[in-house]
Amino acid sequence: MKSIKEKELLAKFAKSLGQEIDPALIKEVESFNSIKKDAHASIKKNALNDLMEAFKTANLEKEIIEIIEYPLPPTLDEVLSILNEPETEILNELVQKNTIEESSIVEEIPIPTPTIEKTLAERAAQFISEAPKDSFQQPDPDPVSKNFEDIQRKLKFLEATIGKIAVAGPGSGETKFRMLDDVDRSSIGNTDQVLRWNPDPRGDAYGKFFFGQVSGDQGPIRSMRYDTNGYGANANVVPGLTAWNTVQDCLDIYHKDGSVLQVGLEQYIRVYNNTSNVLYNGTFVEFAGVIDTGANVQFEACNFVVTCKPYISNTTADQLYTVGVLTTDVLPNTIGRATTFGEVRNLNTTGNLVNEVWYSGDLLWGHPGIPGALTKVRPTSPNAVISVAAVIHADVGDGILLVRPTIEYRRPYGVFSSNVSQTANVINTPYAITYNIVNFSNGIFANGANILMNGNYGLYDIQYNLQLVSTNAAAKDVWVWARKNGLDIPLSARRVSITGNGVETVLAGNFFVSMVFNDRFEIYWAADSTSVRLDAPPSTTFAPAIPSVRISVAQIAR
């Protein structure tokens, strides 16, 4: 703690540099100087009065007093300068001998008693009585008689008291943080554990420290070190807890749904179960929409969450809707988490749930027959083929899966044909080729003459085969071309000539067509003779039937 003299010098130095001085510092210096000034005046008056009273009671002639100049009492600075000197020297400096010259005899001069506002002793007594109970208490001195020795002892006591005041300085000595003026004491003792500063000029707590909740920007944190021993046995494991995972050597974050995120080793997607059934830990789920849970008091307002349902990897599955594997049980109408990358634990990974036997290291795929299940048998097209996870530990209850869904994109395709003959009843007139048999279909459909891509955008290779037959000897020409959304595709036509009665030929070709949502594709044909048709011969004893038309559609680019 700096002395009052050092604080005064600091104030003068700051003022000379044009800096703003702490008002508390100025107040402290002025208070000390005021006490010092009052002490000077009180010592002068009190000491002079005591000396006069002492002389009046001495064995002197009351009628005749030869007065020579009385010595002035010591100043406060002189008192402070002799604090460390021996007691025998103090008396010699405070009491001076006066020479009385017998020059004349005068009558006794009455010396009026000066009026004193408050003596230094009275001021000290007032300070002691008003001081806090736990502060230093100087015992009151006994009343002194009016003689030199008593005066000397009294001055010595005053000297010691002034010295203590000078060393300590006014207003010093507070050791409790909660008792300081810039602390909001009303906030002490609540459940909030963060010491904050109140910069809000509104209210009585302005410009004070208080204990409150963590809110707003708490300032930058350059680093944080966790105890690598993990949380203790007495830790309250609740949502929001973070602790070091000593086994996985990573940071764990605990969530409300019971899941624990291993930072750097796992990735989650929040999902909402809006089904009427429990979705269990380890269920393979897909995207089923989005829900606003703001109306549900369990969640925050305007909280949009992905809904999910068990994924079944069959012919109608959309691989792009793959989400991941649930990491906890998710009750109906609640939020859980699906792991998109990382380990899922506490599972039955023996394979007996799907009548299989799994071992550590087995790759697992989306099951084409059981919703939400996995299988180690790789599905084949037209079923969706999705590699979902690998078995890390095979066990009936403590099994572990390493989840990392890998989509083998299943491009849409279709093969369609007709087993009936088709004719051109009017020459040089377009006729749409129709199909009545679906040989293969994955995302592409045939509706009469229309080929529909069912929203599968992309570039398609469309190949066709037409079985032509001539029914007379004359030569005849046949045209084939493509239409998209009812309009001819430029430069898509081909022509072939056929001559002879009963002569058959195959007209084949292909089209590259870019398709988007709701587009439809058609193949048209025409002939300059009615003596030609698209023929569909029946099967023989050694060969199957021949379709009049066969068309193959395959996506080659998205």
Secondary structure, DSSP 4 states (H G I P E B T S, - for coil): ---HHHHHHHHHHHHHTTPPPPHHHHHHHHHHHHHHHHHHHHHHHHHHHHHHHHHHHSSS-SSB----PPPPPPPHHHHHHTTTS-HHHHHHHH--------S---BPPP-PPPP-S--HHHHHHHHHHHS-TTS--PPPPPP--SSHHHHHHHHHHHHHHHHHHHHH-TT-----GGGSTTB-GGGTTSS--EEEE---SSSTTTT-EEEE---S-----------TT-S-TT----TT-EEEETTTTEEEEE-TTS-EEETTT-EEEEEEE-SSSPBPTT-EEEEEEEEEGGGSTTS-TT-EEEEEEE---STT--GGGEEEEESS-B-TTEEEEEEEEEEEEEE--SSGGGT----TT-EEEE-SSSTT-EESSPP-TTS--EEEEEEEE--SSSEEEEEEEEE-----EEEEEE-S-EE-SSTT--EE----EEEEEEB-EEETTEEE-TT--EEEEEEEEEEEEE-SSSEEEEEEEEEETTEEPTT--EEEEEESTT-EEEEEEEEEEEE-TT-EEEEEEEES-SSEEE--PPP-SSS----SEEEEEEEEE-
